[in-house]
Amino acid sequence: MKTELISTVFLSEKRKKTLLMLMDGPATIDEIKSSLTGTASAIMAQIKILIEQGLIEQKGDKYQLTHTGKIILIKIKPLVETLNVLERNKGYWDSRDLSAIPEDFLYRIGDLGEVNVLEPDLNHLFEPPEELSDSIRQSKKVQSMFTFFCPACPIDYSELAEKNIQFELLITRSVHKRFEEDYKEQYDTVMEAENSNVYVCEDDALKIGALSVTDDLVHIALFTKEGTWDHKKAISYNVGARQWCSDLFETYKKNTEMVK
């Protein structure tokens, strides 16, 4: 029975997607079909298997999870979400230094949802992704962390401060020193803004490259396992990703010193 249930869930993408969809509530056959690809007969064949295995049932014109189905999906959903994140960009995650991320956050990595890995061209290597810059300008709250100096970022920081956006910046002591000395005008703007807070940590306190959370996306940049910087960035628009990254930011913030 154990083997049958595992096979039922994992050996068909249609069955797996149907079960995950029904976790959000009952659905009609037309709603199920609209979320899947394939012929109506092929989809109905998979639904029949799920019913035979006792994972879903039909009530009126809708299908829903059985109690058994709910019990199994509550346990399986985090695994499926984790596999989806890691398999979608396997080469990227395999090459990253994930030791920078606390274990309890690694266990929640499925919360990132659909992640897109960006590789900038040679003309934009030292600039934030355009998606991030656009999102920052439109957000009401921004959390941003850098352990390396980004020449284009001070302008973004000062623009946030001038708009009186709720803005938190976490940087290493070396980055803070350069920001303060080389971009004094932008630095003073940030320091004088009522809704801007700057936090500083020691240079060796973090191994993560960068992390930003805006109103609609997250931006993560991790060093490679060799400790090098290859300019690859991960972007996600998932609501769960924003919560994951915000929680991670707050965790890192506990080991910092507030400058203002």
C-alpha positions, 0 to 999 in steps of 0.5 A, spaced: 500 500 500 505 504 501 508 503 494 502 504 491 500 511 494 507 513 493 507 511 486 500 514 485 502 521 487 509 521 484 509 517 478 504 522 474 505 530 474 498 530 472 496 526 479 501 530 483 498 537 480 491 535 481 492 533 488 496 540 490 490 544 486 485 540 491 489 542 497 486 549 496 479 546 496 474 542 491 474 544 484 470 542 478 473 537 472 473 544 468 477 547 473 482 541 474 482 541 466 484 548 465 490 547 470 493 541 466 495 540 459 493 534 456 486 531 453 480 530 457 480 523 457 487 523 459 486 527 465 479 523 467 484 517 467 488 520 472 482 522 476 479 515 476 486 512 479 486 518 484 479 516 486 481 508 486 486 509 491 482 513 496 486 520 495 480 524 492 472 523 492 467 526 488 461 530 491 456 533 486 460 536 481 466 537 484 472 533 486 475 534 493 481 530 497 479 525 502 481 525 509 487 520 507 488 525 501 489 531 506 493 527 511 498 525 505 498 531 502 500 535 508 506 531 508 508 531 501 507 538 499 513 541 502 517 535 499 514 537 492 515 544 493 522 543 495 524 539 489 520 544 484 525 549 487 531 545 486 530 541 480 528 547 476 535 550 477 539 544 479 546 547 476 545 553 480 543 551 487 549 545 486 554 550 485 552 555 491 555 556 498 549 554 501 552 554 508 550 562 508 543 560 510 541 557 516 539 550 516 531 551 518 531 556 512 534 551 508 528 546 510 523 551 508 527 553 501 520 550 497 517 557 500 521 560 494 516 558 489 518 559 482 525 562 481 528 565 475 536 565 475 539 571 471 545 572 468 547 579 466 551 581 460 558 584 460 555 591 460 551 590 466 555 585 471 556 590 476 548 593 476 542 590 480 537 586 475 533 591 472 527 587 475 529 589 482 531 596 480 524 597 477 520 594 483 524 598 489 522 604 485 515 602 486 515 599 493 513 601 500 517 597 504 524 595 502 529 590 506 536 590 502 543 586 504 550 587 501 556 584 503 560 587 497 560 594 494 555 595 488 557 602 485 549 603 482 546 601 489 547 608 493 543 612 488 537 607 489 538 607 497 538 615 496 532 615 492 528 610 497 530 615 503 528 621 499 521 618 498 521 616 505 520 609 503 520 604 509 527 602 508 532 597 512 539 596 509 544 591 512 551 591 510 558 589 512 563 594 515 567 595 509 561 596 505 559 601 510 566 605 510 566 605 502 558 608 502 560 613 507 566 615 504 565 615 497 558 616 496 557 622 502 551 625 499 547 619 498 549 616 505 547 623 508 541 622 505 539 615 507 542 617 514 537 623 515 531 620 512 526 618 518 524 611 515 531 609 513 535 604 518 542 602 517 545 596 520 552 594 520 556 587 521 563 584 521 566 583 514 566 575 516 559 575 519 556 573 513 557 569 506 551 571 502 552 575 497 546 580 497 539 579 499 533 584 497 525 584 499 521 588 496 513 589 495 513 584 490 519 580 489 525 577 492 533 578 490 538 573 492 545 572 490 550 567 493 557 566 492 559 559 489 562 553 493 569 556 491 567 563 494 567 566 487 562 571 485 559 569 478 554 575 478 548 570 477 542 572 481 535 569 483 529 572 483 522 570 485 515 573 485 512 568 490 509 571 496 512 565 500 519 567 497 518 574 500 516 571 507 522 567 507 527 572 505 524 577 510 525 572 515 532 571 513 533 578 513 531 579 520 535 573 522 541 576 520 539 583 523 540 580 530 548 580 529 548 587 527 549 594 530 544 599 528 548 605 525 542 610 526 
